[in-house]
Amino acid sequence: MTEHFDPDAYRAFSIDGYDLTDGRFTARYSLRGRDGTDDVHFAEVVDFGTDLPGRADDRLLRLLALTCSPSYYKAAVPPAIEIGFPTAEFEKQYLRELIAGGLGEFAYRSSLPSALTPDVVGPDAPTDRPAPGDPDGFDATARPLVPVGGGKDSVVTIELLKRHGFDPMLFSVNEFDPIDRCIEISGLDSTRVRRSIDRTLIDLNSRGAYNGHVPVTAINSVIGLIVADARGLGPVVFSNERSSNVGNVQWLGRDVNHQWSKSISYETLLRTTLTEHGMNPDRYFSLLRALSESEIADRFRDFPQYFGAFISCNRPFALDPGRRAASWCGHCPKCLFVFLLMGPRLGRVQLEKIFGRNVLQDTDNQPGVEDIVGLGAHKPFECVGEYYEAAEAMLAILDDGEWGGLPLVEAVRPRRAELVTVATTEDPTASDVHYVPDRYAATLD
C-alpha cells in the first residue's frame, strides 16, 4: 500500500537554491518535516538549451526560483517559507504577493485561507540596483519576444505586429501541437524552452498532497525575460487582455481570480520588481491589455489562415501526453466561451467546422453556458471573458435565424431580458490600465 502523505507533518517550505549549467536551470526546494518527519526534496528544471548564449542575469534567475516555488509550497502549505539565499525585501514581497494572488483559487477550492499568508523569511541582501547613470543594457527598439499560447489572443498579437513592420521572435514553453501549428502559419522565427516539474510532486499529489491551480503565466513570463535578456532581444510582449483583471468570486475579503497571473495586478508587480532591480520595466508588457475579449475577437476574424489551427481548450495542453486531446473538447468553459464569442463573428457553419461540433446542441452544456453569460452561479474558474460580452454574443445568436432551434439557444431564449441587463453592465473592476509603449500601441489602431 502506498504511504499516505500528511501535509500537517511539515513545519516549513524551503527555497534552497538554484544554478545554471550549460543552459539548464535547476531550482531546489524542500518541505521541512517536524517531529522526525523526513524532509521532502524537489528540483524544478528549465532547459534553455542554446537560448542562453552567454551568462544569464542572476537577478532574473533568482526571480525564476522564487516564481516556480508555489507549485511545491502548495503540497503542504506550511506556515513558513524559508529562502536559503540572500534576497532583498522587495523580492520577499514579490513572493508574498505572488502567493496571495496566484494561489487564491487553490486556497479557495481547498478551504485553506492560511495558505495565502505564509511567513516569508531568509537572509537579507542589499538592493542590487545599478548606480545612477549605469546602463540597463535593454534596447526597447530591438526585436520583441512574443510568447505563443496556441489561442486567438497570441495570434492577434503576432499578426498586428507583423502588419506594422515588427519582426517578432516567437517563444513557447514545452511542445504542443496547436502552438507549433500557429508558429508555422506565422512564418516567423521561434524558440522553445522546456520546463519539467519534479515527479516527486506528482507522486505526492496521488498520495494526499494539496493540489490545484498555480500561476503558470508568471513562470512563463520570467522565463521569457531570461531568454530575451540573454539573446539581446527587446521587450517580452504578452497577449493578456482586460478581462483577465476580473476575478471569479469574493472570499474572505479577497478577490479570487483564476487569471491573476495574467492580470494587470501581476503585470504591475513584475514590472515593479524589475524596477527595484534597476531594470527597465518596459522589458515586459501585454499588448492587448486595454482590449476586451470582444475587441480581440473582432481582430482575430481577419486572420482566417489560423481558423483550423488555433485551440483555446486546455485539454490539448495537458502536461501528460497520454491525457492530451487532439482538438476542442466541446464542454469546458473555454470551449463554450470561445464558441459563443466567435459565433456571431464567424457564423454557424464556420464554427462547427472549427470545433467539429456545435456546443449549443449538447444539453449537458447548459449550466456552463449559463455561468459564462452571467445567468449562473459565478464566472467559471477558467480563462474566459466578462459576462457582458458573452451575453452580447448570445443575444446576437438569439437574433440570428441560422442558430434557431438549437437546444441551448431555445433554453436561454426565455431569459432574454436578463441577458440584456447583463450585456449592458460592464464589471467595474475591469481596469483600463496598461503599460503598452506608444510605438506598440499604434499597432492596435
C-alpha positions in Angstrom: 0.0 0.0 0.0 1.3 3.5 -0.9 2.0 5.5 2.2 -0.3 8.5 2.7 1.2 12.0 2.6 0.3 14.2 5.6 0.6 17.9 4.8 0.4 18.7 8.5 3.7 16.9 9.2 5.7 19.8 7.7 6.8 22.9 9.5 8.3 24.9 6.7 8.9 25.1 3.0 12.5 26.0 1.9 13.7 27.6 -1.3 17.1 26.0 -1.1 19.0 27.4 -4.1 19.3 27.4 -7.9 22.0 27.0 -10.5 22.5 27.3 -14.3 24.8 24.8 -16.0 25.1 24.5 -19.8 21.7 26.3 -20.3 20.0 24.1 -17.8 18.4 25.9 -14.8 17.6 23.9 -11.7 15.7 25.3 -8.7 15.8 23.2 -5.5 13.1 23.2 -2.8 12.3 21.2 0.3 9.5 20.6 2.7 10.9 20.5 6.2 9.4 17.9 8.5 8.5 18.2 12.1 8.6 15.6 14.8 11.1 13.5 13.0 9.3 13.5 9.7 11.8 13.2 6.8 12.3 16.2 4.6 11.0 16.0 1.0 13.2 17.4 -1.7 12.2 18.8 -5.2 14.1 20.0 -8.2 12.4 22.0 -11.0 14.3 22.1 -14.3 14.0 24.7 -17.1 16.2 23.7 -20.0 17.0 26.8 -22.1 19.2 24.8 -24.4 21.0 27.2 -26.8 18.8 30.1 -25.8 21.4 31.3 -23.3 24.5 32.0 -25.4 26.1 34.0 -22.6 25.7 34.4 -18.9 22.1 34.9 -17.7 21.4 37.7 -15.4 21.4 36.4 -11.8 18.6 38.8 -10.8 16.3 37.1 -13.2 17.4 33.6 -12.3 16.7 34.4 -8.7 13.3 35.7 -9.6 12.6 32.5 -11.5 13.5 30.3 -8.5 11.0 32.4 -6.4 8.3 32.3 -9.1 8.4 28.5 -9.6 8.2 27.8 -5.8 4.4 28.0 -5.3 3.9 24.7 -7.2 5.8 22.9 -4.5 4.9 25.0 -1.5 1.2 24.2 -2.1 1.8 20.5 -1.5 1.7 21.1 2.3 1.3 24.9 2.7 3.3 25.0 5.9 3.2 28.3 7.9 6.7 29.5 6.9 8.7 29.8 3.7 12.5 30.0 4.3 14.6 31.4 1.4 18.0 29.8 1.6 19.9 32.6 -0.2 20.1 36.3 0.3 17.2 38.3 -1.1 16.2 41.9 -0.9 13.0 42.8 0.9 11.2 43.7 -2.3 12.0 40.1 -3.6 10.4 38.7 -0.5 7.4 41.0 -1.0 7.2 39.8 -4.6 6.9 36.2 -3.4 4.3 37.2 -0.8 2.1 38.8 -3.4 2.7 36.0 -5.9 1.3 33.5 -3.4 -1.6 35.7 -2.2 -2.8 36.3 -5.7 -1.5 33.3 -7.7 -2.8 30.7 -5.2 -6.1 32.4 -4.5 -8.2 29.8 -6.4 -6.2 26.9 -4.9 -6.8 28.2 -1.4 -10.5 28.9 -2.1 -11.2 25.4 -3.5 -9.2 23.7 -0.7 -10.6 25.9 2.1 -7.1 26.9 3.1 -7.0 30.6 3.7 -3.8 30.4 5.7 -2.0 29.2 2.6 -2.1 32.7 1.2 -0.2 34.3 4.1 2.9 32.3 5.0 5.7 34.0 6.9 8.4 34.6 4.3 11.9 34.8 5.8 15.5 34.5 4.8 18.9 36.2 4.8 18.7 39.8 3.6 20.6 41.2 0.6 21.1 44.8 -0.3 19.2 46.0 -3.4 21.5 45.4 -6.3 20.2 48.4 -8.3 23.0 49.8 -10.5 24.4 53.2 -9.6 22.8 56.3 -11.3 23.8 56.5 -14.9 24.8 52.8 -15.2 23.3 51.4 -18.4 20.5 48.8 -18.1 21.6 47.2 -21.4 18.0 46.9 -22.6 17.2 48.1 -26.2 13.5 48.9 -26.4 13.8 49.0 -30.2 15.2 45.5 -30.6 13.2 42.6 -31.9 10.4 41.7 -29.5 9.9 38.2 -28.0 6.3 37.1 -28.3 5.0 34.0 -26.3 2.6 31.8 -28.3 -0.2 30.0 -26.5 -2.0 28.4 -29.4 -5.1 30.5 -29.0 -6.7 33.5 -30.7 -5.0 36.2 -28.4 -1.4 35.5 -29.3 -2.4 35.1 -32.9 -3.7 38.7 -32.9 -0.6 40.0 -31.3 1.6 38.2 -33.8 -0.3 39.4 -36.8 -0.7 43.0 -35.6 3.0 43.3 -35.0 3.7 41.9 -38.5 1.3 44.3 -40.1 3.1 47.2 -38.5 6.6 46.2 -39.5 7.8 44.5 -36.4 9.7 41.2 -36.7 8.9 39.3 -33.5 10.7 36.2 -32.4 8.1 33.7 -31.2 8.5 31.8 -27.9 7.0 28.8 -26.3 7.4 26.7 -23.2 7.3 22.9 -23.9 5.9 21.3 -27.1 2.2 21.4 -28.0 0.7 20.8 -31.4 -1.6 23.9 -31.5 1.3 26.2 -30.6 3.5 24.6 -33.3 0.8 24.9 -35.9 0.3 28.7 -35.2 4.1 29.3 -35.3 4.3 27.5 -38.7 1.5 29.6 -40.1 3.1 32.8 -38.9 6.2 32.2 -40.9 8.3 33.7 -38.1 11.4 32.5 -36.3 10.8 30.8 -33.0 12.5 29.4 -29.9 11.4 26.9 -27.3 12.3 26.3 -23.7 11.5 23.0 -21.9 10.2 23.1 -18.3 10.0 19.9 -16.2 8.1 19.6 -12.9 9.6 17.2 -10.4 8.0 13.8 -10.5 8.1 13.7 -6.7 5.4 16.3 -6.6 3.2 14.3 -8.9 3.7 11.3 -6.7 2.8 13.3 -3.6 -0.4 14.6 -5.3 -1.5 11.0 -5.7 -0.9 10.3 -2.0 -2.7 13.2 -0.4 -0.8 16.4 -1.0 -2.7 19.5 -1.6 -3.1 20.3 -5.3 -4.7 22.9 -7.5 -4.2 25.9 -9.8 -0.8 27.7 -9.8 0.3 31.0 -11.5 1.8 29.4 -14.6 1.8 32.6 -16.7 4.0 34.2 -14.1 6.6 31.4 -14.5 6.5 31.7 -18.3 6.8 35.5 -18.0 10.1 35.3 -16.1 11.4 32.5 -18.4 10.6 34.9 -21.3 12.5 37.7 -19.6 15.6 35.5 -19.2 15.5 34.4 -22.9 15.0 38.0 -24.2 17.8 39.4 -22.0 20.3 36.7 -22.8 19.7 37.0 -26.6 19.7 40.7 -26.7 16.1 41.0 -27.7 13.6 43.7 -27.0 10.5 43.5 -24.8 8.6 40.3 -23.9 5.2 41.1 -25.4 2.4 39.0 -23.9 -1.2 38.9 -25.1 -3.2 39.2 -21.8 -6.5 41.1 -22.2 -8.6 43.3 -20.0 -11.0 40.5 -18.9 -8.2 38.8 -17.0 -8.4 41.6 -14.5 -11.9 40.5 -13.4 -12.0 37.9 -10.7 -14.3 35.0 -10.1 -15.6 35.2 -6.6 -15.1 37.3 -3.4 -13.9 35.2 -0.5 -12.9 36.3 3.0 -12.4 39.9 1.7 -10.2 38.7 -1.2 -10.8 38.8 -4.9 -10.2 35.2 -6.1 -9.1 35.4 -9.8 -8.2 32.3 -11.8 -6.4 34.6 -14.2 -4.4 36.5 -11.6 -1.0 35.9 -13.2 -2.4 37.2 -16.5 -3.9 40.3 -14.8 -2.7 43.9 -14.5 -2.0 43.1 -10.9 0.7 40.7 -11.7 2.0 42.7 -14.6 2.4 45.7 -12.3 4.0 43.5 -9.6 6.6 42.1 -12.1 7.3 45.5 -13.6 7.8 47.0 -10.1 10.2 44.2 -9.2 12.2 44.8 -12.4 12.4 48.5 -11.5 13.6 47.6 -8.0 16.3 45.6 -9.6 17.4 48.6 -11.7 16.0 47.1 -14.9 13.7 48.8 -17.4 10.1 47.8 -16.6 9.3 48.1 -20.3 11.1 44.8 -20.8 7.6 43.3 -20.1 4.1 44.3 -21.0 0.9 42.9 -22.6 0.0 44.4 -26.0 -3.7 43.5 -25.7 -4.2 44.7 -22.1 -6.7 47.5 -22.9 -8.8 45.3 -25.2 -11.9 43.3 -24.3 -12.3 39.7 -25.5 -14.8 41.1 -28.0 -12.4 43.5 -29.4 -9.8 40.8 -29.8 -12.3 38.5 -31.4 -13.1 41.3 -33.9 -9.5 41.4 -34.9 -9.0 37.6 -34.9 -11.6 37.1 -37.6 -9.3 39.0 -40.0 -6.8 36.0 -39.9 -8.7 33.0 -41.4 -5.4 31.2 -42.0 -5.4 30.3 -38.3 -9.0 29.1 -38.1 -8.1 25.4 -38.4 -5.0 25.7 -36.2 -5.8 27.6 -33.1 -7.2 26.0 -30.0 -8.2 27.6 -26.7 -9.3 24.5 -24.9 -6.9 23.3 -22.2 -7.1 19.5 -22.9 -4.6 19.6 -25.8 -2.2 21.3 -23.4 -2.2 18.6 -20.7 1.3 18.1 -19.3 0.8 14.3 -19.5 0.9 13.5 -23.3 -1.4 10.5 -22.6 -4.1 12.8 -21.4 -3.9 15.3 -24.3 -6.9 15.7 -26.6 -6.4 16.2 -30.3 -8.8 19.1 -30.5 -11.5 21.1 -28.8 -13.3 19.1 -26.1 -16.6 21.0 -26.6 -17.6 21.0 -22.9 -15.1 23.1 -20.8 -15.7 26.8 -20.1 -13.0 27.9 -22.5 -14.6 25.9 -25.4 -18.1 27.3 -24.5 -16.9 30.9 -24.2 -14.9 30.9 -27.4 -17.7 29.3 -29.3 -20.2 31.9 -28.1 -17.8 34.8 -28.7 -16.9 33.8 -32.3 -20.4 32.6 -33.2 -21.8 36.0 -34.4 -18.4 36.8 -36.0 -17.7 33.7 -38.0 -21.2 32.1 -38.3 -22.6 28.7 -37.5 -21.0 26.8 -40.4 -17.5 28.0 -39.8 -17.7 27.5 -36.1 -19.0 23.9 -36.5 -16.1 23.3 -38.8 -13.5 24.7 -36.4 -14.9 22.8 -33.3 -16.0 19.6 -35.1 -19.4 20.0 -33.3 -22.0 22.5 -32.2 -21.7 23.0 -28.4 -25.2 24.5 -28.3 -26.6 21.2 -29.4 -25.5 19.5 -26.2 -27.9 20.0 -23.3 -25.2 18.9 -20.8 -23.5 22.3 -21.6 -26.4 24.3 -20.3 -25.1 25.0 -16.8 -21.7 26.0 -18.3 -23.3 28.4 -20.8 -25.4 30.0 -18.1 -22.3 30.6 -15.9 -20.5 32.2 -18.8 -23.3 34.6 -19.9 -24.0 35.7 -16.3 -27.1 33.7 -15.6 -25.5 31.1 -13.4 -23.5 30.7 -10.2 -20.3 32.7 -10.9 -17.7 33.2 -13.6 -16.1 29.8 -14.2 -12.5 29.2 -12.9 -11.1 29.3 -16.4 -9.6 31.9 -18.8 -12.9 33.3 -20.0 -14.1 36.8 -20.7 -16.5 39.1 -18.9 -20.2 38.4 -18.5 -21.3 41.4 -20.7 -19.5 40.3 -23.8 -20.7 36.7 -23.6 -24.2 37.9 -23.1 -23.8 40.2 -26.1 -22.7 37.3 -28.2 -25.6 35.1 -27.0 -28.1 37.9 -27.8 -26.7 38.1 -31.4 -27.1 34.3 -31.7 -30.7 34.5 -30.5 -31.4 37.1 -33.1 -29.8 35.2 -36.0 -32.1 32.7 -37.6 -29.3 30.3 -38.6 -28.9 29.4 -34.9 -32.6 28.9 -34.2 -33.8 25.5 -32.9 -30.6 24.5 -31.2 -31.5 23.2 -27.7 -29.4 25.6 -25.7 -30.4 28.6 -27.8 -34.1 27.8 -27.1 -33.3 27.1 -23.4 -31.9 30.6 -23.0 -34.4 32.4 -25.2 -37.0 32.9 -22.4 -34.3 34.7 -20.3 -33.6 37.3 -23.0 -34.5 40.2 -20.7 -31.9 39.0 -18.1 -29.3 38.7 -20.9 -30.0 42.3 -22.0 -29.3 43.5 -18.4 -26.1 41.6 -18.3 -25.0 42.8 -21.7 -25.4 46.4 -20.7 -23.5 46.1 -17.4 -19.7 46.0 -17.5 -17.8 44.9 -14.5 -16.4 48.0 -12.6 -13.3 46.1 -11.6 -12.2 45.7 -15.3 -9.3 48.1 -15.1 -8.2 50.0 -18.3 -4.7 50.5 -17.0 -2.0 49.3 -19.4 1.7 49.8 -20.0 1.9 49.5 -23.7 4.6 51.8 -25.1 3.5 54.3 -27.8 5.3 52.6 -30.7 3.5 49.3 -29.9 0.1 50.9 -29.0 0.0 52.2 -32.6 -0.5 48.6 -33.8 -3.9 48.5 -32.2 -5.4 51.4 -34.2 
